[in-house]
Amino acid sequence: MTTEAAAALAEIRREDDSLVAVLSGEWNLERPAPRFAQLMESALSADPPGARAARVVNVDASALSTWDSSLLIFLRQGQEYCEAHQLEFGTEGVPERIASLLALARVVPERVTDRDEPRLSPVARFGLAGIAAWDAAHVAVTFTGEVIQRGAQLLRGRVRMRWREFWVVVQSNGSGALPIVTLIALLIGVIVAFLGVVVLKRFGAGYYVSYLVGYGMLRELGALMTGIIMAGRTGAGFAAELGSMKITEEIDALSTLGISPIDHLVLPRVLGLFVMMPLLVVYADLVGIVGGMGVSLAMLDLTPTQFVHGMLTAVELSDTLLGVFKATIYGLIIGMAGCMKGLRTGSDAGAVGRSATSAVVLGITLIILANAVIDWLAALLQI
């Protein structure tokens, strides 16, 4: 029985106790090809009554012209059909190239999908979350201790740091960060002054807006907003830079050469941010006060001299120094969070993005936590 589909021909004949699939013509994926199962059903239905059942199916490709993957698909269908019906599929008459491809197709294991894991109980999920938090805390404490140790050795002259990298960080977080710091600090000063004018004017105490602006910017908002800005700008940058180096195995190469990644990569970034954060906060304080003064002069019957005099009456030097102290702590937090997440970057395509995001989230969270702790301690010490 013969089935013709375009130029691809296949015929299954009976020879004694076996069947032979005779292939001929041109086999091309662009043209319809025969189906092995249909040919077998037609051949078996044409057997005379009482004929012995065939146990072997051979292939004769001597008349085959050209072929591509469509022939392999047809022969693979034959293998699967014979396996399903407990028949032997012979490939002696198949060209060597086709036989090797068939053998390769059979040895490739099927993809095994994992079974869905049973849903964990709330207690088990809580335990796993606790273990993950403990591991993350252990890694953070270990990294912080190593940075502190190498920094102490740097002060003793036992560690060589890349000062060129240090000055690059200082420049990028100095003049490079001024535009965004200026904009945010000015807007924060304007917003604080506007809220103070709206609220205090109802009680006839508009003069005290300068108290609110000076105290808020110098003690709290100047350092806090600058820290959040730098966490999103610089912390993510550190994580992305070191994460890219981790993926390209540059950090592994440094370790192989006996160069500490902490000395070579982390210390310049952390110290550069540690130096520049107080300066940025002082600048942000001045810009925020100028913005608040502008709103006060526009909405209240005040002069610049009255605004400055009222602010100096309420604000002390300790308030300014507390804000600068917060800035130094925030600089260390941002630098170490960004570098730690960058050094722990994975190896997949989205690892760098996740590291940058984690660095920003961790930096902002620790900044707010540190701000609360410092304010609590300042209240206890009456600063």
C-alpha positions as CSV (number, residue, x, y, z in Angstrom):
1,M,0.0,0.0,0.0
2,T,1.5,3.4,-1.0
3,T,0.8,6.8,0.3
4,E,2.0,9.8,-1.7
5,A,2.3,13.2,-0.2
6,A,3.9,15.6,-2.6
7,A,7.4,14.1,-3.4
8,A,7.8,12.2,-0.1
9,L,6.9,8.5,-0.7
10,A,6.5,5.8,1.9
11,E,5.3,2.2,1.4
12,I,5.0,-0.6,3.9
13,R,5.3,-4.1,2.4
14,R,5.1,-7.6,4.0
15,E,8.1,-9.9,3.5
16,D,7.6,-13.2,5.2
17,D,7.1,-12.5,8.9
18,S,8.3,-8.9,8.9
19,L,7.2,-5.6,7.5
20,V,9.4,-3.3,5.4
21,A,9.0,0.5,5.2
22,V,10.2,1.5,1.7
23,L,11.2,5.2,1.5
24,S,11.7,7.1,-1.7
25,G,11.4,10.6,-3.2
26,E,12.4,14.0,-1.7
27,W,11.6,14.6,1.9
28,N,11.1,18.3,2.7
29,L,9.5,20.0,5.7
30,E,7.7,22.4,3.3
31,R,5.7,19.5,1.8
32,P,3.3,17.1,3.5
33,A,4.8,13.9,4.7
34,P,3.3,10.5,5.4
35,R,2.2,9.4,8.9
36,F,3.7,6.2,10.1
37,A,0.8,5.1,12.2
38,Q,-1.7,5.5,9.3
39,L,0.6,3.4,7.0
40,M,0.9,0.7,9.6
41,E,-2.9,0.5,10.2
42,S,-3.5,0.3,6.4
43,A,-0.9,-2.4,6.0
44,L,-2.1,-4.5,8.8
45,S,-5.7,-4.2,7.7
46,A,-4.7,-5.5,4.2
47,D,-3.2,-8.7,5.6
48,P,-5.1,-11.9,4.6
49,P,-7.0,-13.8,7.4
50,G,-4.8,-16.2,9.3
51,A,-1.5,-14.4,8.4
52,R,1.1,-14.5,11.0
53,A,1.6,-11.3,12.9
54,A,4.7,-9.4,12.1
55,R,7.2,-8.8,14.9
56,V,9.8,-6.8,13.1
57,V,9.6,-3.5,11.1
58,N,12.6,-2.8,8.9
59,V,13.4,0.3,6.8
60,D,14.6,0.4,3.2
61,A,15.9,3.8,2.2
62,S,17.9,2.7,-0.9
63,A,15.6,4.7,-3.2
64,L,15.7,7.8,-1.0
65,S,16.7,11.1,-2.8
66,T,17.1,14.1,-0.5
67,W,15.8,14.5,3.0
68,D,15.7,16.8,6.0
69,S,14.1,16.8,9.5
70,S,10.8,15.5,8.1
71,L,12.4,12.1,7.5
72,L,13.7,12.0,11.0
73,I,10.3,12.8,12.3
74,F,8.7,10.0,10.3
75,L,11.3,7.5,11.5
76,R,10.9,8.7,15.1
77,Q,7.2,8.1,14.7
78,G,8.0,4.6,13.6
79,Q,10.2,4.0,16.7
80,E,7.5,5.2,19.0
81,Y,4.8,3.1,17.3
82,C,6.9,0.0,17.5
83,E,7.7,0.6,21.2
84,A,4.0,1.1,21.9
85,H,3.0,-2.1,20.1
86,Q,5.9,-4.3,21.2
87,L,7.5,-4.5,17.8
88,E,11.1,-4.4,16.8
89,F,12.2,-1.4,14.7
90,G,15.2,-2.2,12.5
91,T,17.4,0.6,11.1
92,E,19.9,-1.6,9.1
93,G,18.6,-0.2,5.8
94,V,18.9,3.4,6.9
95,P,21.9,5.6,5.9
96,E,24.5,5.9,8.6
97,R,23.9,9.7,9.1
98,I,20.2,9.1,9.6
99,A,20.8,6.2,12.0
100,S,23.2,8.2,14.1
101,L,20.7,11.0,14.4
102,L,18.0,8.5,15.4
103,A,20.2,7.1,18.1
104,L,21.0,10.6,19.4
105,A,17.3,11.4,19.5
106,R,16.7,8.3,21.6
107,V,19.4,8.9,24.2
108,V,18.3,12.4,25.0
109,P,16.3,12.1,28.3
110,E,12.9,13.4,28.5
111,R,12.3,16.5,30.6
112,V,11.1,15.5,34.0
113,T,9.0,18.1,35.8
114,D,9.2,18.2,39.5
115,R,6.1,17.4,41.5
116,D,4.5,20.3,43.3
117,E,5.9,20.4,46.8
118,P,3.3,20.2,49.6
119,R,2.3,23.5,51.0
120,L,4.2,24.3,54.2
121,S,2.4,25.1,57.4
122,P,2.6,28.6,58.8
123,V,5.0,27.4,61.5
124,A,7.3,25.9,58.9
125,R,7.2,29.1,56.8
126,F,7.9,31.2,59.9
127,G,10.9,28.9,60.7
128,L,12.3,29.2,57.2
129,A,11.9,33.0,57.3
130,G,13.7,33.1,60.6
131,I,16.6,30.9,59.3
132,A,16.9,33.2,56.2
133,A,16.9,36.3,58.4
134,W,19.6,34.8,60.7
135,D,21.8,33.9,57.7
136,A,21.4,37.4,56.2
137,A,22.3,38.9,59.6
138,H,25.3,36.7,59.9
139,V,26.6,37.7,56.5
140,A,26.0,41.4,57.2
141,V,27.8,41.2,60.6
142,T,30.7,39.3,59.0
143,F,31.1,41.8,56.2
144,T,30.9,44.8,58.5
145,G,33.5,43.3,60.8
146,E,35.8,42.6,57.9
147,V,35.5,46.2,56.6
148,I,36.1,47.6,60.0
149,Q,39.2,45.4,60.4
150,R,40.6,46.4,57.1
151,G,39.9,50.0,57.8
152,A,41.8,49.9,61.1
153,Q,44.7,48.3,59.3
154,L,44.6,51.1,56.7
155,L,45.0,53.7,59.5
156,R,48.0,51.8,60.7
157,G,49.5,51.7,57.2
158,R,49.3,48.0,56.8
159,V,46.8,48.1,53.9
160,R,47.3,49.8,50.5
161,M,44.1,51.4,49.1
162,R,43.5,52.7,45.6
163,W,43.5,56.4,46.3
164,R,42.6,57.1,42.7
165,E,39.4,55.2,43.1
166,F,38.8,57.1,46.4
167,W,39.0,60.5,44.6
168,V,36.7,59.2,41.8
169,V,34.1,58.4,44.4
170,V,34.6,61.7,46.1
171,Q,34.1,63.6,42.8
172,S,31.1,61.6,41.7
173,N,29.4,62.0,45.1
174,G,30.4,65.6,45.4
175,S,29.8,67.8,42.4
176,G,28.0,64.9,40.7
177,A,25.4,64.8,43.4
178,L,24.9,68.5,43.8
179,P,22.0,69.0,41.3
180,I,19.7,66.4,42.8
181,V,20.6,67.3,46.4
182,T,20.0,71.0,45.6
183,L,16.6,70.3,44.1
184,I,15.4,68.0,46.9
185,A,16.7,70.1,49.7
186,L,15.1,73.3,48.3
187,L,11.8,71.6,47.9
188,I,11.9,70.1,51.4
189,G,12.7,73.5,52.8
190,V,9.8,75.1,50.8
191,I,7.4,72.4,51.9
192,V,8.3,72.6,55.6
193,A,8.0,76.4,55.5
194,F,4.7,76.3,53.7
195,L,3.2,73.9,56.2
196,G,4.5,76.0,59.1
197,V,3.0,79.2,57.6
198,V,-0.4,77.5,57.0
199,V,-0.6,76.1,60.6
200,L,1.1,78.7,62.7
201,K,-0.6,81.7,60.9
202,R,-3.9,80.5,62.3
203,F,-2.6,81.1,65.8
204,G,-0.8,84.4,65.0
205,A,2.6,82.7,65.4
206,G,3.9,83.0,61.9
207,Y,7.1,84.4,63.2
208,Y,8.1,81.0,64.5
209,V,8.2,79.4,61.1
210,S,12.0,80.1,61.2
211,Y,12.2,77.8,64.3
212,L,10.5,75.0,62.4
213,V,12.6,75.4,59.2
214,G,15.9,75.7,61.0
215,Y,15.3,72.9,63.6
216,G,13.8,70.5,61.0
217,M,16.5,71.0,58.3
218,L,19.6,71.0,60.6
219,R,18.6,68.3,63.0
220,E,16.4,65.9,60.9
221,L,15.4,66.4,57.3
222,G,18.6,67.6,55.8
223,A,20.6,64.5,56.8
224,L,17.6,62.1,56.3
225,M,16.6,63.3,52.8
226,T,20.2,63.5,51.6
227,G,20.8,59.9,52.9
228,I,17.8,58.6,51.1
229,I,18.8,60.4,47.9
230,M,22.3,58.9,48.1
231,A,21.0,55.5,48.9
232,G,19.0,55.5,45.7
233,R,21.7,57.1,43.6
234,T,25.1,55.9,45.0
235,G,24.1,52.7,46.8
236,A,22.5,51.3,43.7
237,G,25.5,52.4,41.7
238,F,27.9,50.6,44.0
239,A,25.8,47.4,43.9
240,A,25.6,47.5,40.1
241,E,29.3,48.1,39.6
242,L,30.4,45.3,41.9
243,G,27.7,43.0,40.7
244,S,28.8,43.4,37.1
245,M,32.4,42.7,38.2
246,K,31.2,39.6,40.0
247,I,29.3,38.2,37.0
248,T,32.4,38.8,34.7
249,E,34.5,37.0,37.3
250,E,36.8,40.1,37.8
251,I,36.4,39.8,41.6
252,D,37.4,36.1,41.5
253,A,40.4,37.1,39.4
254,L,41.5,39.6,42.1
255,S,41.2,36.9,44.8
256,T,43.2,34.6,42.6
257,L,46.0,37.2,42.3
258,G,46.0,37.6,46.1
259,I,44.3,41.0,46.1
260,S,41.6,41.6,48.7
261,P,38.3,42.8,47.1
262,I,37.7,44.7,50.4
263,D,40.9,46.7,50.1
264,H,40.7,47.1,46.3
265,L,37.0,47.8,45.9
266,V,35.1,48.4,49.1
267,L,37.3,50.7,51.2
268,P,37.6,53.4,48.5
269,R,33.9,53.5,48.0
270,V,32.9,53.4,51.7
271,L,35.5,56.0,52.8
272,G,34.7,58.3,49.8
273,L,31.1,58.4,50.8
274,F,32.0,58.7,54.5
275,V,33.9,61.9,53.7
276,M,31.4,63.5,51.3
277,M,28.1,62.8,53.2
278,P,28.7,65.4,55.9
279,L,29.6,68.1,53.3
280,L,26.5,67.3,51.3
281,V,24.3,67.5,54.4
282,V,25.7,70.9,55.3
283,Y,25.0,72.1,51.8
284,A,21.5,70.6,51.9
285,D,20.8,72.3,55.2
286,L,21.8,75.7,53.7
287,V,19.7,75.2,50.6
288,G,16.7,74.0,52.6
289,I,16.9,77.1,54.9
290,V,17.1,79.4,51.9
291,G,14.0,77.7,50.4
292,G,12.1,78.1,53.7
293,M,13.2,81.7,54.0
294,G,11.9,82.4,50.5
295,V,8.4,81.1,51.4
296,S,8.4,82.9,54.8
297,L,9.3,86.2,53.1
298,A,6.7,85.8,50.5
299,M,3.8,84.7,52.7
300,L,4.6,86.5,56.0
301,D,5.5,90.1,56.9
302,L,9.1,89.1,57.7
303,T,12.6,90.4,56.7
304,P,15.6,88.1,56.1
305,T,17.2,89.5,59.3
306,Q,14.1,88.6,61.4
307,F,14.0,85.1,59.9
308,V,17.7,84.4,60.6
309,H,17.5,85.9,64.1
310,G,14.5,83.8,65.0
311,M,16.2,80.7,63.7
312,L,19.4,81.3,65.6
313,T,17.3,81.8,68.8
314,A,15.8,78.3,68.6
315,V,18.6,76.3,66.9
316,E,21.8,75.5,68.8
317,L,25.1,74.2,67.5
318,S,24.4,70.8,68.9
319,D,21.5,70.5,66.5
320,T,23.8,71.1,63.5
321,L,26.5,68.8,64.8
322,L,23.9,66.0,65.4
323,G,22.8,66.3,61.8
324,V,26.4,66.1,60.6
325,F,27.0,63.1,62.8
326,K,23.9,61.4,61.3
327,A,25.4,62.1,57.9
328,T,28.6,60.2,58.7
329,I,26.6,57.2,59.9
330,Y,24.4,57.3,56.8
331,G,27.5,57.4,54.6
332,L,28.9,54.2,56.1
333,I,25.5,52.5,55.9
334,I,25.0,53.4,52.2
335,G,28.5,52.4,51.2
336,M,28.6,49.1,53.0
337,A,25.0,48.1,52.0
338,G,25.8,48.8,48.3
339,C,29.2,47.0,48.3
340,M,27.8,44.0,50.3
341,K,24.9,43.5,47.9
342,G,27.2,43.9,44.9
343,L,29.7,41.3,46.2
344,R,26.9,38.8,46.8
345,T,25.4,39.2,43.3
346,G,24.3,35.9,41.7
347,S,25.1,34.7,38.2
348,D,21.9,34.9,36.3
349,A,20.7,37.7,34.0
350,G,18.6,39.6,36.5
351,A,21.1,39.3,39.4
352,V,22.6,42.8,39.0
353,G,19.1,44.4,39.0
354,R,18.1,42.5,42.1
355,S,21.4,43.5,43.9
356,A,20.8,47.2,43.1
357,T,17.2,47.0,44.3
358,S,18.2,45.2,47.5
359,A,21.0,47.7,48.1
360,V,18.5,50.6,47.9
361,V,15.9,48.9,50.1
362,L,18.5,47.9,52.7
363,G,20.1,51.3,52.7
364,I,16.9,53.3,53.2
365,T,15.7,50.9,55.9
366,L,18.9,51.1,57.9
367,I,19.0,54.9,57.5
368,I,15.6,55.3,59.0
369,L,16.3,52.8,61.7
370,A,19.6,54.5,62.5
371,N,17.8,57.9,62.6
372,A,15.3,56.6,65.1
373,V,18.1,55.1,67.3
374,I,20.2,58.3,67.2
375,D,17.2,60.5,68.1
376,W,16.3,58.2,71.0
377,L,19.8,58.4,72.3
378,A,19.9,62.1,71.8
379,A,16.7,62.4,73.8
380,L,18.2,60.3,76.6
381,L,21.3,62.4,76.7
382,Q,19.3,65.6,76.3
383,I,21.2,66.8,73.2
